[in-house]
Structures are given as structure tokens and as C-alpha cells.
Amino acid sequence: MNPIESTSDHTPSRRRFLRTLAGFGAVATTLPGMTRAAVLPARAAGARYMGDFAAPYGSGHINDTDFKVHRDGHNLDRCRTQFKLLESLKEQEAAMRQLVASLGA
């Protein structure tokens, strides 16, 4: 059964999240795809945090459309953290590729 259709929570953000998650399995099924799959969750989370931060204030929320916040700028800080993780993963990309290549040998 399709997890997108089987959930009782049909909010647009949940459907987008589940579609994104379903794509990770396809990427990671090949060894070269494993290094790319390591980057995707951080990139997706960073983009979602940025989206929440940039959301209009007119909804009555303090930029917590998808993620609960406890202070102004909380989602912006989360976004920065995810993008810092992406930088770190890029710096380690050669080592990750080498490790993945050794698994296939």
C-alpha cells in the first residue's frame, strides 16, 4: 500500500514529505547512489526550515507552519545548521565515495 495514500494526515506538507522520503529508497539502492542519499535529507530539511522561516506572518503563527518554534529565528537557525551539515558532507564526499566503493568490491 502506498504510504502517501494510507496516512490519515493528508496535509500538503506531510504528502510532500512522504513523496520525498519514498524517493530516498530508490537513490540508495545502488552503491554510487548511497553518497547522494546521505545528502538528500539534510538538503530537504534545510529547505523546509527556510520555507517555514520565510512563511508570511498573517497565519497567526510565528513561522511554525511545519515545525514548532520556541523563539524568533528558530527555523532560520535550524536551516543554517542543515546547510552547515551539507558543507561538511561535501567536504567528506571523497571519503564517502571511497568507503562506498570498498563495499562493492
C-alpha positions as CSV (number, residue, x, y, z in Angstrom):
1,M,0.0,0.0,0.0
2,N,1.2,3.5,-0.8
3,P,2.2,5.3,2.4
4,I,1.1,8.6,1.0
5,E,-2.5,7.3,0.5
6,S,-2.6,5.2,3.7
7,T,-2.0,8.1,6.1
8,S,-4.9,9.7,7.8
9,D,-3.0,13.0,7.9
10,H,-3.4,14.4,4.3
11,T,-1.8,17.8,4.9
12,P,0.1,19.1,1.9
13,S,3.4,19.3,3.9
14,R,3.0,15.6,5.0
15,R,2.3,14.5,1.5
16,R,5.4,16.3,0.2
17,F,7.5,14.8,3.0
18,L,6.3,11.3,2.2
19,R,6.9,11.7,-1.5
20,T,10.5,12.9,-0.8
21,L,11.1,10.0,1.6
22,A,9.9,7.5,-0.9
23,G,12.5,8.8,-3.4
24,F,15.4,8.1,-0.9
25,G,14.9,4.4,-1.2
26,A,15.3,4.5,-5.0
27,V,18.5,6.5,-4.8
28,A,20.2,4.3,-2.1
29,T,19.6,1.1,-4.0
30,T,22.8,1.5,-6.0
31,L,26.1,1.8,-4.3
32,P,27.1,5.1,-6.1
33,G,23.7,6.5,-5.0
34,M,24.4,6.0,-1.4
35,T,26.7,9.0,-1.1
36,R,24.0,11.1,-2.8
37,A,21.3,9.7,-0.5
38,A,23.3,10.9,2.5
39,V,23.0,14.5,1.4
40,L,19.3,14.5,0.4
41,P,17.7,14.5,4.0
42,A,19.8,17.5,5.1
43,R,19.0,19.4,1.9
44,A,15.3,18.7,2.2
45,A,15.2,19.6,5.9
46,G,17.2,22.8,5.3
47,A,14.8,23.9,2.5
48,R,11.7,23.1,4.7
49,Y,13.1,25.1,7.6
50,M,13.9,28.0,5.3
51,G,10.3,27.8,3.9
52,D,8.9,27.9,7.4
53,F,11.1,30.9,8.3
54,A,10.0,32.7,5.1
55,A,6.3,32.0,5.6
56,P,4.1,35.0,6.0
57,Y,3.1,36.0,9.5
58,G,-0.5,36.5,8.5
59,S,-1.4,33.0,9.5
60,G,-1.2,33.9,13.2
61,H,1.8,31.6,13.7
62,I,5.4,32.7,14.4
63,N,6.8,30.9,11.4
64,D,5.8,27.4,12.6
65,T,3.9,26.1,9.6
66,D,5.7,22.7,9.6
67,F,8.0,22.9,12.6
68,K,7.1,24.2,16.1
69,V,9.3,27.1,17.1
70,H,10.2,28.5,20.5
71,R,11.7,31.8,19.6
72,D,12.1,34.2,16.7
73,G,14.6,32.9,14.2
74,H,14.4,29.3,15.4
75,N,13.8,27.9,12.0
76,L,16.5,30.1,10.4
77,D,19.0,28.6,12.9
78,R,17.8,25.1,12.0
79,C,18.2,25.9,8.3
80,R,21.7,27.2,8.9
81,T,22.6,24.0,10.8
82,Q,21.3,21.8,8.0
83,F,23.3,23.7,5.4
84,K,26.4,23.6,7.5
85,L,25.9,19.8,7.6
86,L,25.7,19.9,3.8
87,E,29.0,21.7,3.7
88,S,30.5,19.1,5.9
89,L,29.2,16.2,3.8
90,K,30.6,17.9,0.7
91,E,34.0,18.1,2.3
92,Q,33.8,14.4,3.2
93,E,32.4,13.3,-0.2
94,A,35.7,11.8,-1.5
95,A,36.0,9.7,1.7
96,M,32.3,8.6,1.5
97,R,32.8,7.6,-2.2
98,Q,35.9,5.6,-1.3
99,L,34.1,3.8,1.5
100,V,31.1,3.0,-0.7
101,A,33.4,1.7,-3.4
102,S,35.1,-0.6,-0.9
103,L,31.7,-2.1,0.0
104,G,31.1,-3.1,-3.7
105,A,34.5,-4.8,-4.0
